[in-house]
Amino acid sequence: MITNIEEMFPEVSKAIQFRRAQYYLLVHEYSAVEKMLKHGQIEDKEADEMKAEIDSKMYYLSMNAPDIELISHKQRIIQHSDLANIFEHEELESLINKMRSYKEELNPAKHRMVTYG
């Protein structure tokens, strides 16, 4: 059984690492602007404009969720389940594709209804 979230959800881990890298670069850029201002390489007005742009990018990162494309349930089973250790990739994919989908509902009389598609 997989207990490491990075192995189970690599797309989420990748998005988090990418977001951290973006934030780190913005922080580094902000300090570079302050250093250039301190050494007289840029003027106050330029520094303020650059800092405002960096601040707006940081705000965007903090207020918006990263774009994450999750793999399908079938692909997750094929790649990460214990069944992947038992069956060959193609065989497991074939078995999953042959499975029927179902829908479970409760009717007004509170009886469970299962319909297969």
Long-range contacts (C-beta under 8 A, 24 or more apart in sequence): 1-82, 2-80, 7-80, 8-80, 9-70, 11-68, 11-69, 11-70, 11-71, 12-68, 12-70, 15-66, 15-67, 15-68, 16-66, 18-66, 19-61, 19-66, 22-61, 23-58, 23-61, 26-54, 26-57, 26-58, 26-61, 29-54, 30-54
